[in-house]
Amino acid sequence: MYKTFIRPLLFRFSPERAHGLTFALLRLVQALPFGLRILAWMFRRRPAGLSRTVFGIKFPTPVGIAAGLDKDAEAFDALGALGFSFVEIGTVTPLPQPGNPSPRLFRLVADHSLINRMGFNNQGAARAAERLRKRRTDVIVGGNIGKNKVTPNDQAVSDYVKSFETLFPYVDYFAVNVSSPNTPGLRDLQQRGPLTEILSRLQSCNAAHEKRKPILLKIAPDLTDGQLDDIIEIVKETHIDGVIATNTTISREMIFATPARRVERIGAGGLSGALLTERSTEVIRYLHERSGGAFPIIGVGGIMTPEDAIEKLEAGASLVQVYTGFIYQGPSFARRIVRALDAWQKKEEVQAS
């Protein structure tokens, strides 16, 4: 029904307008007395065998929503009712900011992908915290944090600390975003010196609280093997809890179905969706094998089918997140992935016995 009727209707609107309409509907469902229960009855599945504990948190299933979809913590309860066991809100910055000028989100329908240059548009950490304080369900929430566009890189650590402290009482884990291609100079913070400084400062803030929160680093798929080796060393050095691999890519080499002239007209931005599937999995596998499985990895990037999710887990991911796949596959996507993972895991158990 979604692919036949609803998606064609939504895709008649601009991508950002369609997103707004979808979230208006999710907010409406959240406001109804039994809205969340009905959604959960229709879509949420939690087979006992899929539960796993990762960086100290028990996840009912390994399937979550990546940052970027629920930027301002508006619909995390509804997304949880749709079957996602965790929702990463953000990217959140200390101060509100409008992001980049529109249009800034583009569909590559023939390639089942998206290009975005949103630019961390969000209402600020305080507003997100206010909504998170009213959480109504047991959905696990991650806080993805970044710096404001106007903050110079040499002062970036203060932005990360501000958002960290504002969100700390209300999220279950943090994701440090230094890998978006849509904030000028942000990816420079992936270099060893500034990245170590940011993560070390956040760990110091973490230690000052009675009970610490897991901190993960979200990385770009465009890093070289040498840079990935640096990431492994930084994770060990700063004792953070894991890595999210990967963010969007600035590469256009893999685009094959969308006309080159249209890609050129779209211009800059991060590419996500089916075209990112292979590279994201390569990064996951490299980090897992090179580190000897020393830390958990959340696999994200190009999960468009349940089989893509399985491939990420087989490559070494402990959990997976979807974004573009949710837009193309619709509200039953989490349920389909969970069903496939349950069958896959049972098959693995039989083969191992």
Secondary structure as GFF3:
##gff-version 3
##sequence-region A 1 353
A	DSSP	pi_helix	2	6	.	.	.	ID=ss1
A	DSSP	alpha_helix	7	10	.	.	.	ID=ss2
A	DSSP	alpha_helix	15	31	.	.	.	ID=ss3
A	DSSP	alpha_helix	35	43	.	.	.	ID=ss4
A	DSSP	three_ten_helix	48	50	.	.	.	ID=ss5
A	DSSP	beta_strand	52	54	.	.	.	ID=ss6
A	DSSP	beta_strand	57	59	.	.	.	ID=ss7
A	DSSP	beta_strand	63	65	.	.	.	ID=ss8
A	DSSP	alpha_helix	76	81	.	.	.	ID=ss9
A	DSSP	beta_strand	86	92	.	.	.	ID=ss10
A	DSSP	beta_strand	105	108	.	.	.	ID=ss11
A	DSSP	three_ten_helix	109	111	.	.	.	ID=ss12
A	DSSP	beta_strand	113	116	.	.	.	ID=ss13
A	DSSP	alpha_helix	125	132	.	.	.	ID=ss14
A	DSSP	beta_strand	140	145	.	.	.	ID=ss15
A	DSSP	three_ten_helix	153	155	.	.	.	ID=ss16
A	DSSP	alpha_helix	156	167	.	.	.	ID=ss17
A	DSSP	beta_strand	173	177	.	.	.	ID=ss18
A	DSSP	three_ten_helix	186	190	.	.	.	ID=ss19
A	DSSP	alpha_helix	192	207	.	.	.	ID=ss20
A	DSSP	beta_strand	215	219	.	.	.	ID=ss21
A	DSSP	alpha_helix	225	238	.	.	.	ID=ss22
A	DSSP	beta_strand	242	245	.	.	.	ID=ss23
A	DSSP	alpha_helix	260	266	.	.	.	ID=ss24
A	DSSP	beta_strand	270	273	.	.	.	ID=ss25
A	DSSP	three_ten_helix	274	276	.	.	.	ID=ss26
A	DSSP	alpha_helix	277	291	.	.	.	ID=ss27
A	DSSP	beta_strand	297	300	.	.	.	ID=ss28
A	DSSP	alpha_helix	306	315	.	.	.	ID=ss29
A	DSSP	beta_strand	319	322	.	.	.	ID=ss30
A	DSSP	alpha_helix	324	329	.	.	.	ID=ss31
A	DSSP	alpha_helix	333	352	.	.	.	ID=ss32
###
